[in-house]
Amino acid sequence: MRYEIRIDGHLSKTLVEAFPELDHVVVSDQTLLFGPVVDEAHLYGLLARCQSLGLHVLEMRQLPE
């Protein structure tokens, strides 16, 4: 499965490095993190990481294969 997590604002290099398994791109005033998610536990782990870093998740969606 591939997912996209849309974060409010521009992430610093340090914050981007907290997600080594995902690629990222900045669009307007948002950062898109995207890449493979191996299972539901991995997905919840990514969301927990966002929460612990104080990131504002705007949207999360599964991408077509």
A tleap script that builds the chain and sets N, CA, C and O, in Angstrom:
source leaprc.protein.ff14SB
mol = sequence {
  NMET ARG TYR GLU ILE ARG ILE ASP GLY HIE
  LEU SER LYS THR LEU VAL GLU ALA PHE PRO
  GLU LEU ASP HIE VAL VAL VAL SER ASP GLN
  THR LEU LEU PHE GLY PRO VAL VAL ASP GLU
  ALA HIE LEU TYR GLY LEU LEU ALA ARG CYS
  GLN SER LEU GLY LEU HIE VAL LEU GLU MET
  ARG GLN LEU PRO CGLU
}
set mol.1.N position { 0.836 -1.179 0.000 }
set mol.1.CA position { 0.000 0.000 0.000 }
set mol.1.C position { 0.883 1.245 0.000 }
set mol.1.O position { 1.962 1.262 0.593 }
set mol.2.N position { 0.414 2.256 -0.659 }
set mol.2.CA position { 1.095 3.553 -0.664 }
set mol.2.C position { 0.145 4.581 -0.071 }
set mol.2.O position { -1.052 4.575 -0.357 }
set mol.3.N position { 0.689 5.462 0.754 }
set mol.3.CA position { -0.119 6.489 1.397 }
set mol.3.C position { 0.501 7.860 1.199 }
set mol.3.O position { 1.698 7.998 0.947 }
set mol.4.N position { -0.357 8.874 1.322 }
set mol.4.CA position { 0.077 10.262 1.326 }
set mol.4.C position { -0.446 10.896 2.609 }
set mol.4.O position { -1.620 10.759 2.953 }
set mol.5.N position { 0.437 11.586 3.303 }
set mol.5.CA position { 0.052 12.321 4.503 }
set mol.5.C position { 0.343 13.785 4.237 }
set mol.5.O position { 1.488 14.167 3.998 }
set mol.6.N position { -0.702 14.604 4.279 }
set mol.6.CA position { -0.591 16.039 3.995 }
set mol.6.C position { -0.463 16.786 5.328 }
set mol.6.O position { -1.346 16.725 6.183 }
set mol.7.N position { 0.667 17.495 5.476 }
set mol.7.CA position { 0.986 18.208 6.715 }
set mol.7.C position { 0.899 19.717 6.471 }
set mol.7.O position { 1.338 20.211 5.432 }
set mol.8.N position { 0.333 20.435 7.429 }
set mol.8.CA position { 0.256 21.891 7.340 }
set mol.8.C position { 1.638 22.488 7.551 }
set mol.8.O position { 2.301 22.181 8.541 }
set mol.9.N position { 2.076 23.336 6.630 }
set mol.9.CA position { 3.350 24.035 6.757 }
set mol.9.C position { 4.512 23.319 6.097 }
set mol.9.O position { 4.375 22.214 5.572 }
set mol.10.N position { 5.654 23.975 6.137 }
set mol.10.CA position { 6.892 23.425 5.588 }
set mol.10.C position { 7.645 22.731 6.713 }
set mol.10.O position { 7.878 23.324 7.766 }
set mol.11.N position { 8.021 21.490 6.497 }
set mol.11.CA position { 8.783 20.762 7.505 }
set mol.11.C position { 10.267 21.083 7.362 }
set mol.11.O position { 10.790 21.187 6.253 }
set mol.12.N position { 10.926 21.236 8.490 }
set mol.12.CA position { 12.377 21.448 8.481 }
set mol.12.C position { 13.064 20.150 8.060 }
set mol.12.O position { 12.449 19.084 8.030 }
set mol.13.N position { 14.327 20.261 7.743 }
set mol.13.CA position { 15.103 19.080 7.358 }
set mol.13.C position { 15.090 18.044 8.484 }
set mol.13.O position { 14.996 16.844 8.227 }
set mol.14.N position { 15.185 18.508 9.717 }
set mol.14.CA position { 15.180 17.602 10.873 }
set mol.14.C position { 13.862 16.838 10.967 }
set mol.14.O position { 13.862 15.635 11.226 }
set mol.15.N position { 12.746 17.524 10.760 }
set mol.15.CA position { 11.447 16.855 10.819 }
set mol.15.C position { 11.273 15.872 9.663 }
set mol.15.O position { 10.738 14.780 9.856 }
set mol.16.N position { 11.713 16.243 8.486 }
set mol.16.CA position { 11.633 15.329 7.339 }
set mol.16.C position { 12.442 14.064 7.619 }
set mol.16.O position { 12.028 12.963 7.255 }
set mol.17.N position { 13.592 14.225 8.265 }
set mol.17.CA position { 14.436 13.073 8.581 }
set mol.17.C position { 13.798 12.139 9.609 }
set mol.17.O position { 14.263 11.013 9.789 }
set mol.18.N position { 12.746 12.590 10.281 }
set mol.18.CA position { 12.025 11.734 11.229 }
set mol.18.C position { 11.167 10.699 10.497 }
set mol.18.O position { 10.611 9.793 11.118 }
set mol.19.N position { 11.064 10.843 9.174 }
set mol.19.CA position { 10.280 9.928 8.340 }
set mol.19.C position { 11.163 9.374 7.217 }
set mol.19.O position { 10.905 9.647 6.044 }
set mol.20.N position { 12.200 8.601 7.557 }
set mol.20.CA position { 13.156 8.153 6.532 }
set mol.20.C position { 12.548 7.216 5.498 }
set mol.20.O position { 13.088 7.085 4.400 }
set mol.21.N position { 11.447 6.569 5.821 }
set mol.21.CA position { 10.835 5.631 4.883 }
set mol.21.C position { 9.927 6.315 3.864 }
set mol.21.O position { 9.418 5.662 2.953 }
set mol.22.N position { 9.719 7.637 4.012 }
set mol.22.CA position { 8.818 8.357 3.121 }
set mol.22.C position { 9.568 9.420 2.327 }
set mol.22.O position { 10.564 9.979 2.787 }
set mol.23.N position { 9.066 9.683 1.125 }
set mol.23.CA position { 9.546 10.807 0.335 }
set mol.23.C position { 8.706 12.016 0.714 }
set mol.23.O position { 7.678 11.879 1.378 }
set mol.24.N position { 9.135 13.186 0.298 }
set mol.24.CA position { 8.351 14.384 0.602 }
set mol.24.C position { 8.477 15.399 -0.523 }
set mol.24.O position { 9.432 15.399 -1.299 }
set mol.25.N position { 7.471 16.264 -0.577 }
set mol.25.CA position { 7.474 17.383 -1.512 }
set mol.25.C position { 6.686 18.510 -0.846 }
set mol.25.O position { 5.716 18.265 -0.128 }
set mol.26.N position { 7.116 19.747 -1.095 }
set mol.26.CA position { 6.426 20.916 -0.562 }
set mol.26.C position { 5.534 21.483 -1.650 }
set mol.26.O position { 5.985 21.739 -2.767 }
set mol.27.N position { 4.264 21.679 -1.317 }
set mol.27.CA position { 3.278 22.239 -2.243 }
set mol.27.C position { 2.570 23.372 -1.512 }
set mol.27.O position { 1.922 23.151 -0.489 }
set mol.28.N position { 2.698 24.588 -2.044 }
set mol.28.CA position { 2.134 25.778 -1.378 }
set mol.28.C position { 2.642 25.825 0.055 }
set mol.28.O position { 3.853 25.823 0.279 }
set mol.29.N position { 1.747 25.867 1.020 }
set mol.29.CA position { 2.149 25.920 2.426 }
set mol.29.C position { 1.943 24.576 3.110 }
set mol.29.O position { 1.626 24.517 4.298 }
set mol.30.N position { 2.124 23.506 2.359 }
set mol.30.CA position { 1.931 22.167 2.905 }
set mol.30.C position { 3.096 21.267 2.495 }
set mol.30.O position { 3.753 21.494 1.479 }
set mol.31.N position { 3.329 20.250 3.307 }
set mol.31.CA position { 4.326 19.231 2.985 }
set mol.31.C position { 3.605 17.916 2.799 }
set mol.31.O position { 2.816 17.507 3.650 }
set mol.32.N position { 3.873 17.251 1.688 }
set mol.32.CA position { 3.291 15.946 1.428 }
set mol.32.C position { 4.341 14.885 1.690 }
set mol.32.O position { 5.415 14.894 1.088 }
set mol.33.N position { 4.021 13.973 2.593 }
set mol.33.CA position { 4.853 12.807 2.846 }
set mol.33.C position { 4.175 11.649 2.141 }
set mol.33.O position { 2.964 11.475 2.278 }
set mol.34.N position { 4.922 10.853 1.391 }
set mol.34.CA position { 4.282 9.762 0.658 }
set mol.34.C position { 5.254 8.605 0.496 }
set mol.34.O position { 6.472 8.778 0.457 }
set mol.35.N position { 4.667 7.417 0.403 }
set mol.35.CA position { 5.490 6.238 0.211 }
set mol.35.C position { 4.785 4.981 0.673 }
set mol.35.O position { 3.603 5.006 1.017 }
set mol.36.N position { 5.527 3.872 0.678 }
set mol.36.CA position { 4.929 2.587 1.033 }
set mol.36.C position { 4.665 2.485 2.533 }
set mol.36.O position { 5.452 2.944 3.362 }
set mol.37.N position { 3.538 1.869 2.847 }
set mol.37.CA position { 3.171 1.555 4.227 }
set mol.37.C position { 2.908 0.059 4.253 }
set mol.37.O position { 2.039 -0.433 3.533 }
set mol.38.N position { 3.649 -0.662 5.072 }
set mol.38.CA position { 3.610 -2.125 5.001 }
set mol.38.C position { 2.360 -2.735 5.621 }
set mol.38.O position { 1.877 -3.768 5.157 }
set mol.39.N position { 1.834 -2.105 6.662 }
set mol.39.CA position { 0.633 -2.647 7.292 }
set mol.39.C position { -0.024 -1.573 8.154 }
set mol.39.O position { 0.451 -0.440 8.227 }
set mol.40.N position { -1.118 -1.948 8.802 }
set mol.40.CA position { -1.869 -0.993 9.603 }
set mol.40.C position { -1.049 -0.475 10.787 }
set mol.40.O position { -1.153 0.698 11.144 }
set mol.41.N position { -0.247 -1.329 11.388 }
set mol.41.CA position { 0.589 -0.907 12.511 }
set mol.41.C position { 1.590 0.171 12.081 }
set mol.41.O position { 1.836 1.127 12.817 }
set mol.42.N position { 2.153 0.011 10.904 }
set mol.42.CA position { 3.083 1.012 10.363 }
set mol.42.C position { 2.362 2.338 10.160 }
set mol.42.O position { 2.896 3.397 10.489 }
set mol.43.N position { 1.150 2.280 9.616 }
set mol.43.CA position { 0.356 3.491 9.382 }
set mol.43.C position { 0.074 4.215 10.696 }
set mol.43.O position { 0.262 5.428 10.791 }
set mol.44.N position { -0.377 3.470 11.711 }
set mol.44.CA position { -0.645 4.088 13.003 }
set mol.44.C position { 0.641 4.634 13.629 }
set mol.44.O position { 0.611 5.651 14.322 }
set mol.45.N position { 1.753 3.968 13.390 }
set mol.45.CA position { 3.034 4.461 13.878 }
set mol.45.C position { 3.417 5.788 13.241 }
set mol.45.O position { 3.942 6.674 13.916 }
set mol.46.N position { 3.157 5.930 11.942 }
set mol.46.CA position { 3.441 7.196 11.260 }
set mol.46.C position { 2.579 8.325 11.834 }
set mol.46.O position { 3.060 9.435 12.064 }
set mol.47.N position { 1.311 8.023 12.058 }
set mol.47.CA position { 0.416 9.044 12.614 }
set mol.47.C position { 0.815 9.406 14.043 }
set mol.47.O position { 0.740 10.573 14.429 }
set mol.48.N position { 1.235 8.425 14.823 }
set mol.48.CA position { 1.697 8.694 16.182 }
set mol.48.C position { 2.952 9.560 16.156 }
set mol.48.O position { 3.120 10.442 16.998 }
set mol.49.N position { 3.834 9.307 15.188 }
set mol.49.CA position { 5.051 10.106 15.047 }
set mol.49.C position { 4.684 11.547 14.717 }
set mol.49.O position { 5.271 12.478 15.269 }
set mol.50.N position { 3.718 11.740 13.823 }
set mol.50.CA position { 3.249 13.094 13.499 }
set mol.50.C position { 2.736 13.791 14.752 }
set mol.50.O position { 3.064 14.949 15.013 }
set mol.51.N position { 1.930 13.074 15.518 }
set mol.51.CA position { 1.367 13.652 16.735 }
set mol.51.C position { 2.452 14.014 17.739 }
set mol.51.O position { 2.420 15.097 18.323 }
set mol.52.N position { 3.403 13.128 17.942 }
set mol.52.CA position { 4.453 13.384 18.936 }
set mol.52.C position { 5.362 14.545 18.534 }
set mol.52.O position { 5.966 15.194 19.388 }
set mol.53.N position { 5.454 14.799 17.230 }
set mol.53.CA position { 6.264 15.922 16.743 }
set mol.53.C position { 5.460 17.225 16.654 }
set mol.53.O position { 5.998 18.269 16.285 }
set mol.54.N position { 4.170 17.153 16.995 }
set mol.54.CA position { 3.321 18.348 16.977 }
set mol.54.C position { 2.918 18.791 15.589 }
set mol.54.O position { 2.619 19.965 15.373 }
set mol.55.N position { 2.904 17.852 14.631 }
set mol.55.CA position { 2.543 18.198 13.259 }
set mol.55.C position { 1.026 18.186 13.094 }
set mol.55.O position { 0.335 17.352 13.679 }
set mol.56.N position { 0.523 19.111 12.300 }
set mol.56.CA position { -0.912 19.199 12.035 }
set mol.56.C position { -1.207 18.457 10.731 }
set mol.56.O position { -0.919 18.951 9.641 }
set mol.57.N position { -1.785 17.266 10.864 }
set mol.57.CA position { -2.123 16.454 9.690 }
set mol.57.C position { -3.428 16.974 9.110 }
set mol.57.O position { -4.456 16.987 9.787 }
set mol.58.N position { -3.384 17.400 7.857 }
set mol.58.CA position { -4.572 17.903 7.171 }
set mol.58.C position { -5.358 16.787 6.499 }
set mol.58.O position { -6.589 16.808 6.472 }
set mol.59.N position { -4.632 15.811 5.957 }
set mol.59.CA position { -5.289 14.741 5.210 }
set mol.59.C position { -4.356 13.542 5.128 }
set mol.59.O position { -3.134 13.681 5.065 }
set mol.60.N position { -4.955 12.385 5.131 }
set mol.60.CA position { -4.213 11.143 4.907 }
set mol.60.C position { -5.051 10.321 3.944 }
set mol.60.O position { -6.261 10.178 4.122 }
set mol.61.N position { -4.404 9.785 2.931 }
set mol.61.CA position { -5.173 8.970 1.972 }
set mol.61.C position { -4.298 7.885 1.357 }
set mol.61.O position { -3.084 8.025 1.211 }
set mol.62.N position { -4.969 6.812 1.010 }
set mol.62.CA position { -4.282 5.722 0.320 }
set mol.62.C position { -4.166 6.084 -1.149 }
set mol.62.O position { -5.141 6.522 -1.760 }
set mol.63.N position { -2.992 5.908 -1.716 }
set mol.63.CA position { -2.743 6.215 -3.117 }
set mol.63.C position { -2.996 4.981 -3.964 }
set mol.63.O position { -2.803 3.859 -3.496 }
set mol.64.N position { -3.424 5.175 -5.203 }
set mol.64.CA position { -3.585 4.015 -6.095 }
set mol.64.C position { -2.232 3.368 -6.369 }
set mol.64.O position { -1.202 4.041 -6.407 }
set mol.65.N position { -2.251 2.079 -6.554 }
set mol.65.CA position { -1.018 1.323 -6.838 }
set mol.65.C position { -0.534 1.572 -8.239 }
set mol.65.O position { 0.488 1.020 -8.647 }
savepdb mol mol.pdb
quit
